[in-house]
Amino acid sequence: MTRLERDLLPPQAYQTFGIAQPADTLVRAACEQVGCAAWQFGWETVLDESTEQGQRQAAYVRLKAGRTFREMKTDTGLTVFRFEAHQRCFAEHQTRPQIFAVRDGDHRGNPTGRHRTHTRPADWVEDFGENQLRLADQQQKG
């Protein structure tokens, strides 16, 4: 359908679905949200407890980290903490937020002023799919 053909209907006959991603905004994100490999598969942290820093880090892991782990020693005396998968790693992840919007109207405007923003991408996808099915049904009915 060309733009001219599409413009034969008034703007209120349309809905516009859009996804925006602000270019200059970062937000804290969970490991699972960013596809963190440590979260997905687990990870190891190797510490040298013969140093002051290694002792502090090992004490933090044992007493304050709140993560599930197994502790082992290497042949060279290093301490290995093996963390299970599906728990928050120690990195601070960031991501750019996405805005999942739906509004009445088209490129000519939104005459009703109605718009909504989905908080979950899956809800936006479901809304879009239902709209496509509604359009297909209307087209078949003529």
Secondary structure, 3 states (H helix, E strand, C coil): CCHHHHCCCCHHHCEEEEEECCCCCCEEECHHHHCCHHHHHCEEEEECCCCHHHHHHHHHHHHCCCCCEEEEECCCCCEEEEECCCCCCCCCEEECCCEEEEEECECCECCCCCEEEECCHHHHHHHHHHHHHHHHHHHHHC
